[in-house]
Amino acid sequence: MKICIIGGTGFVGTHLITTLVNCGHQIKVITRRPERHRHLRTLSTVKIVDIDFFGNKILERQIDTYDVVINLAGILNPSGLNTFEQVHENVALRIAEATKAVGTPRLLHMSALNADENASSEYLRSKGRARDKILAIDGLNVTTFSPSVIFGEADSFFNRFAQLLIIMPGIFPLTCASARFAPIFIGDVVDAFINSIDNPETYGKNYNLCGPESYSLKELVQFTARQINSNCTILPLNRFFSKPLASLMGLFPGAPITLDNYKSMSVDSVCTEATQNETNRELGLTLRSIESVVPQYLGGKDFSGKMDYFRKKSRR
Ligand SMILES: NC(=O)c1ccc[n+]([C@@H]2O[C@H](COP(=O)([O-])OP(=O)(O)OC[C@H]3O[C@@H](n4cnc5c(N)ncnc54)[C@H](OP(=O)(O)O)[C@@H]3O)[C@@H](O)[C@H]2O)c1
């Protein structure tokens, strides 16, 4: 199959593309910065292009003749013109409309768990508005996915906490320590995308994606600390301190947390058991746990270049 991916240069996209290439598919990746993503060029059958999404019919010409369009574009923190509204709504709707206009048979769209037009965080509101508008477009064979936090090699969650634990001098102040997450393995997210491509039962539906267990943020940071043999003491902060700290941290480039991140964590990122069972059945998922995967990529890792991660993030 010929598959065009937008937002394919990041964590999720790199895992998804590697699997799609191994399955024999031809991939086109649309990116704003082809020069930064040479790792994808080493994969055979991957073409990388740089386009103006809003140029007259340019996107249509890129996806015409393709069988599937996948949109993974997303940001956690806005910067300059790259606002939540621009990336999560304008770009996403542009992709959905172009997909429909050229008659591409299939669209897969990445949203986020708890995405809702009435959420308190703009990340979740923009993701929710886009998902609802895309699902409402007539004549589009679309499936949307709304995962909790995703883990796996090169993730931004466990790797980020590992980096922070190394930097902190003995005490780790933690905002939203009681917020709950159900981390899902990237391999399971990739399976969800691939298994849905030619399954008409999934058309017009949104799937919430969660891992097999839920944990508080404090438990997840403690788990991370065990993987890297950190003796840092985790200090949960109450609301009185959490909110101002998140606002303050958000002012720094490559901020580990922002006020909007704090707001998105005010709702537990977990699925109900019934929804999860139905999703796993329809998408054919066998979920893997953090305990069975994270030690393989976090344990024994060298974090000596510990600030590099934040420098890279702040350049995005
Ligand atoms: N990772 C998670 O835990 C998680 C959880 C829930 C939902 N999600 C969603 O899953 C998707 C992929 O996440 P990820 O972790 O792979 O993120 P990532 O590593 O930060 O990659 C994000 C991608 O978005 C693209 N992008 C950013 N701004 C763009 C714009 N203005 N126009 C077009 N593309 C733009 C980037 O492409 P270029 O820079 O190459 O143009 C990049 O490939 C996102 O939509 C995210 O919200 C992720």
The ligand as an ORCA input file, in Angstrom:
! r2SCAN-3c Opt
* xyz 0 1
  N       3.628     10.597     22.841
  C       2.536     10.496     23.617
  O       2.607     10.066     24.781
  C       1.177     10.904     23.072
  C       0.029     10.693     23.873
  C      -1.222     11.073     23.363
  C      -1.319     11.605     22.073
  N      -0.178     11.784     21.337
  C      -0.301     12.364     19.991
  O       0.371     11.533     19.051
  C       0.928     12.311     18.007
  C       2.400     11.969     17.832
  O       3.044     12.213     19.067
  P       4.637     12.106     19.202
  O       4.912     11.745     20.605
  O       5.182     11.292     18.109
  O       5.025     13.634     18.996
  P       6.423     14.244     18.491
  O       7.517     13.267     18.644
  O       6.552     15.564     19.152
  O       6.152     14.471     16.920
  C       5.184     15.403     16.536
  C       5.115     15.544     15.040
  O       4.205     16.637     14.765
  C       4.706     17.333     13.665
  N       4.286     18.750     13.702
  C       4.433     19.645     14.707
  N       3.944     20.847     14.328
  C       3.479     20.693     13.051
  C       2.866     21.556     12.111
  N       2.627     22.856     12.374
  N       2.526     21.076     10.903
  C       2.750     19.778     10.608
  N       3.330     18.898     11.443
  C       3.685     19.359     12.662
  C       6.211     17.193     13.706
  O       6.642     17.157     12.356
  P       7.878     17.966     11.720
  O       8.572     18.698     12.821
  O       8.713     16.926     11.073
  O       7.215     18.840     10.706
  C       6.432     15.841     14.380
  O       6.659     14.843     13.422
  C       0.654     13.786     18.377
  O      -0.508     14.198     17.709
  C       0.401     13.720     19.876
  O      -0.424     14.775     20.326
  C       1.061     11.448     21.796
*
